[in-house]
Amino acid sequence: MNLTFTEEQLAVKEAAKEFAETELLPGVIERDEKEIFPAEQVRKMGEMGFMGMMVSPEYGGGGMDTISYVLAMTEICKVDASCGVVMSVNNSLVCWGLEKYGSEEQRQKYLAPLAKGEVIGAFCLSEPEAGSDATSQRTTAEDKGDYYLINGTKNWITNGNSAGTYIVYAQTDKEKRHHGINAFIVTRDMPGFVIGKKEKKLGIRGSDTHSLMFTDVKVPKENRIGEDGFGFKLAMGVLNGGRIGIAAQALGIATGAFERSLKYSKERKAFGVEISKHQAIAFKLADMATNIEASRLLILNAARLKDAKKDYTKASAMAKLFASQTAMDVTIEAIQIHGGYGYVKEYHVERMMRDAKITQIYEGTSEIQKIVISRDLLK
Ligand code: CAA
């Protein structure tokens, strides 16, 4: 495995770092507190090319590899994980799937605006009774000849009210179980499509998470992605790559909290010396740094396999499982190192701890990652 980055990859990392520090850091605490969607920041992320990084330039994307995407995602999430999830869903779950599995017509019409960040995408798989158990889709898509009629409810949809293009999963043939699921491109102007309530969340509070309701939404047949019954394979396929993005988000949160803790520990004095000189703190820093480095290597390995077009199912699940646990552990320790200051908003680390928790839940809980890993080991 080559562990050195190319000049292009390093340039992307630097651009993302600078962007995060100048554009995302100001106001990040207020956006979290008041649950303000970072519309202006996301618009600028589109201009910078962060919304469709891996999409080919032919469709308005950056034509970059997964490693560059991981590096950029980590830098963005070191500062603002809410912006990170908007970016991750758009890049991995929407653009990547559309480019790989969409028709030429779908790519021309829907992918280009998404890749340029002119339109935001949403991935609509989860339902009130189908979260981890994603094959149990209750939303239906009745085949009516030249169109489908969609009915049902989706839950916890990232970018729920800020998106323009929604990839909606629905059951067309119940008898066929997951082989009867289809994925459709739905736009927010389609009659019968209603954006439901906004969730009030523990973390990533700048991102907007909504329920969505579909009542007799007429979706043209040409908006189905892939062959009839391909939907669940599409969902699993994009989630394998999405999990690399969420692992990078977790790594970003952990790294952001660690860097703040390292700096603070060299400034804050207790018992006459900087607290970093107390072994109790120094050992915490050592554990944090080690787990961060292990996460980074697992993520880069998954990204490397994806770029090499090898199977990365197990690698991406391992990366997400480990990096999300690391994000939780590191952010909790970051608060401990900051003491009373860590418990208040100005020092950022309490927000990072709240943001970290979701990385163990969305795009497959840690328990689901263990299912994916163990099934791969035992197959
Ligand atoms: N990659 C490719 N294919 C996969 C797969 C993977 N990781 N996991 C399962 N599959 C395939 C199986 O091979 C099988 O296909 P065939 O029948 O054609 O062989 C099919 O999917 C069904 O799999 P199982 O028979 O194993 O079904 P199951 O019900 O026992 O388990 C599951 C399926 C792995 C648990 C799956 O439901 C799952 O991944 N659940 C988690 C869903 C999830 O990640 N949701 C995230 C929501 S989106 C989100 O969070 C976005 C956001 O807001 C940021």
Residues whose N, C-alpha, C, O or C-beta is under 5 A from the ligand:
A	BS01	CAA	L125 S126 G131 S132 D133 A134 T135 W156 T158 M236 G237 L239 T313 Y362 E363 G364 I368 V372
